Amino acid sequence: MSSSELTTARLEANLEYLGLTQSKARLDGIIEDAVKQSLPYRDFLDQLLAEEVAFWRERRSEGRIKCAHFPCLKTIDQFDFAFQPSVDRKRIQELLTLRFVAHGENVILLGPPGVGKTHLAIGIGIAACQQGETVYFTTAEELLMDLRRGFEENRLHLRLRQYQRPRLLIIDELGYLPLDRTGANLFFQLIAKRYEHGALILTSNRSYGEWGEVLGDTVIAAAVLDRLLHQSVTINIKGESYRLKEKRKAGLLTRIPEERIIPETRGEHN
């Protein structure tokens, strides 16, 4: 075995011992590129370590995405802004900087069913995972069922603590089912626990004026909104459902007359 082969074998053994699996797998190719480009030793080492760091960042990002429990993987790049012109692309790009996460602020996405609220929430959540943030996704129904179970088992404090941990909590589909008084109180406790301590994305098909009906108590609704809207961005999405669009393209549905479309929710961008 030649001297260079011995050196390569020793490099591979050392890389494996240190757990630098990507560097070991790419070693021959990186050495070949370095020879062709006459790279200085410093640049060779920089390239070797850069690939290792990129590999582990990707692995950890995949792990955070898996732990977030997204129902599906949809990125912001896949969102059809042309179909939903009421969604301000610049506003969404600003959210992707994750400054709202750093400041513990909230994002509320309002609009009729099927207009892309969940897609946007997941897309921002995936971007947060890729940038090193812990994220957890749940529907309002699943969340309240879990909190109610904790309440009944006298373990509510543990369940609330679990939902406090993620830097970004995403609650989808608030308003599709009305809450009873116990559910409304449990929801308020969660919002109060995360208030100014963690960022939240919440989607709802109901305008703020209807939250008293959703929560079954106007006093609790006011208390929830007071905390949610203190530091927040509200995005109203107006337009047609993507699902109806696909059915129409397939010839399964004719266009709905304007007077039959669900009234748009109204709010303001903060």
N, C-alpha and C positions, 0 to 999 in steps of 0.2 A: 504493500500500500504506500502510495506516494505521500510526501509531506503535506501537500494541500488536501489530500483525501483524509489524512489523519486529523488535520485541523478542522475540516468540515464535520467529521464524525464527532469530534470533541465539542464543537459549537452546537450541534444538534442535541447531544447529551446534556449539555449545560442548559440549553433553552427548554428542554423537556423537564429538567430538574426544577427550573424556575417557574414552570407552568406557562411558558410563553409559546403556546401551541400554534398560534397563527404564524409567528416568526419562524418556527421550525418548519411548518408546512411550506412557507414561501421562501425559505432561505436560498435554495438554488436559483430561483428566478431573480431574487433581489441581487444576489452576487453577480449573476450574468448581466443584469442591467447596469450594475455599478462598474463592471469591467468595460462594457461597451461605451458607457458615458464618461469613463475615467473619473468617477466620483471620488472626491476626497473622503478620507475615513469618517470625518464628522458627518458628511452628507449621507454616507452609507448607513451609519448608525441611526441618523435621524429618520431615514426612510423605513428602516427595519422596525423601529419603535412606533412610528406613526401608524404603520399597518396594524401592529398589535393593539394599539390604543383604539383605532377605528373598529377593529373586530370586537373588542370587549364592550365598547360603547353600544354597538349594535346588539350584542347579546343581552346586555342589561336593559336596553330599550325594549327588546322583545319580551323580557321578563316582566317589566312594568306594564306593558300593554296586556299581557296575559292576566296579571293580577288585577287589572282594572275591571275585568269582566264586561267588556263591551259586547253588546249583542251581535255586532258585526263590525267589520273594519271599513270605515269610509273616511277618506281624507278630504281636506278642504279643496285640494286640486281637483277632486272628482265632483265638486258641487257645481251645479249648473246655474251660474249667476245670470246668464242670459234669460233663462226661464223664469227666474225670480228677481226682476230688476229692482224690487223694493229693498233687497238686501244690499247694503253698501259694502262693496268689496274692500274699500280702504278701512272701514270700521273692523271688518273681520281680520284683515291683515294686522291691524293694530292689536287685536286680541291675541294674535299668534306670537306677539313679542312676550306675552305672559306677564306683562307688568301688573295686570289685575290680580294674578296669582301672588306675586311678590308683595302686593299691598293688601291682600286678603279681601278683595272686592268681589262683587257678584255680577253675573251676567244673566239676564232674564230674557228668554226668547219666547215671544208671544205670537200666536197666529192660528188659523184654522188647521184641522188635521191634514197631514200629507204635504205641507208646504216646505219641508226641509229642516224643521227645528232640530229633530234628533240627529240628522246628518251633520249639521253644524256643530252640535254639542259633542258628538263623537270625534269629529275632525279636530276640534280644538283640544279635546282630551288626548288624542293620539299625539298631537304636536307637543303637548305638555310632557307626555311620557318620553318622547324622543329627546326632550331637553332636560331630562333628569328629574322631573317632578313625579310625586306619587299621586295617582288618580284612582277614584273608584266611581263606577257607574251603577246606578240602580233606577228602577222605575219608582214612582211615588207609591204604587200599590205594594210592591215588594218591600220597600222601606217601611211602610206603616205596618205591614204584617209582621216584619221582624221586630220592630219596636214594641208592638202589642204583645208579641210572644215574650219579649224580655220583661215587659211590665207584669205580665201574668205570672212569670217565674221569679219575680222579685230580683231580676238581673238587669233592670233597665239601665243602670249606671254603666254597666259593662258594654251594653249595646251602643249607648250614646258615645262612650269613649272610642269605640271602634269606628264610628262615623266621624269622629273628630280628627282621627289620625291622618287621613289623606290631605295633601296640600290642596287638592282640588276634588270636590265632591260634585258629581253630576246627578241631578234628580230629574228624571224624564216623566212627562205625561201627568203633571199635576192638573186636576180639574176634570179628568174623564169620569172619575167616580167621586161622589160627595163623601165627605168624612163625617163620622159621628163625633160627639163631643170628646170622647177619649182619644180618637185619632187626631183631632185638631190640637188637643193639648200636647200629645206626643210630638206632633210636627213642630209646634211652637218651641218645645224644649230643645229639639235638635237645632233649630235656627238660632235660638238664644245661645246655645253652647258654641256654635261656630262663629257667632257674631264677632267680627273684627279679628278672628283668630285663624280663619281659613277661607279660601275662595270657594265660590259655589256657582255652578251653572244650573239653571232651572228652566225647563220648558213647560209651557201651558197653553191650552187652547182657549183659556178664559181670560177676559180683560180684568184689570185690577178691580174694577167696580163690581165684579161678580165673585170676588174671592170670599166675601161674607157668606154667600150661598155655598161655595165649594167647601169652606171650612165649617159651615154650619153655625157660625158665631161671628157677628160683626166685630166684637171687641177683640177676639183672638186674631181675626183677619187683620185688623188695624195694627195690632202689636207685631204680627209677622211682617207685614209690609213696612212698618217703621224701621225694622232692622234690615230687611232685605234691600230696601231702596236707599238707605243712608249713604252707602258708597256702592254705586251700581251703574250698569249700563243696561238699558232696555232696548231690545231690537224687535220691532213689529214687522212681521212678514205678511205681506198682502199678496194674494195671488191664488192660482189654481193648484190643486193637489197633483203631485207627481204621479200618484197611482192612477188618478183619473186620466191624466195625460197619456199614460201607457195604454190604458184600455181604449182611449179614443183612437190612438195610433193603430191599434189592432182592429178597429172597426166595431168594438163591443159597446161603445157609448157615444151618444151625440152630445154636443156642447150643452151645458146647463145654462138656461136663461139667467141673466144677471139677477133678476128678482128672487131666484131660488138659491143663490149662493149664500152661504152662511155669512152674516155680517162680519166685517173685519174688526179685529180687536184694535183698540186705539190706545196709544200711550205716547211717551216721549223718550227720545234719546237723552240720557243724562251725561 
